[in-house]
Amino acid sequence: MAKIQEILELERLERDIFRGIIAETTLTRTFGGQVAGQALVSAVRTVDPGFSVHSLHGYFLRAGNPKEPTVFLVDRIRDGRSFVTRRVTGIQNGEAIFTMSASFHVQDEGIEHQDEMPSVPDPESLANARDSDDEQTAWLAQEWSEWDLRMVPAADLHKRPGAAAQQQVWFRSREALPDDPVFHVCTLAYMSDMTLLGSAHGPHPDVEIQSASLDHALWFLRPFRADEWLLYDQTSPSAGFGRALTQGRIFDRRGNMVAAVVQEGLTRIYRPKAD
């Protein structure tokens, strides 16, 4: 499979037009995290380096074709003294498959606080996804072989009182990544779409569903490296009418909350098509 460095290395076609690579995959649709990560790279390349990404909000409009490249059109919505805003549209065959707003900030001083990191087993004590007996987990390890994924067993979860569905995953790049902090931010945009919607499936293990990301919001809170262990603490507070709401908090090994994610996804009952 393509390395993250290749996936996030976009070709600049025009001042505000970029094109991503065709990444080898076993998926029938373009991975949502790939589209989001490439869209964010496109936005970053139009912003002064003095501004840091602090949030993105995206909608997955159509299923992308993984055998075709995606072209990204960037609109320079606002360039302010403290904040910069960009809108990015991902295009395939003349149709929008993804749209995203990204906001950048100069990093001010202000109040500070955060939730405590949940108590979880160390990643070294958990089985590598490659060695999992679970078919879905093993497939994740095959599709994203560049990433070390370690699921926290349900028996080891410290469940929040009243939580409907919860899941925790340790992850990191198997290889050292470039030192550029912006690269790690765009990498996390790529990774944040992985496994999150699966948290909604936990209470329904025997129900076969058709799933897809519908929208995705991500806030970058503190510096981090994607080649060091990150804990993805995921919950699904609600599911109904064929959609599920999921939330994620991402912590580094030292307990710093580095990002927060909210996503709604399609989770309708799978109905096989007639021959």
Summary of the structure (lengths in Angstrom):
residues: 275
radius of gyration: 18.3
end to end distance: 32.5
largest distance: 61.3
contacts: 846
relative contact order: 0.15
helix: 19%
strand: 38%
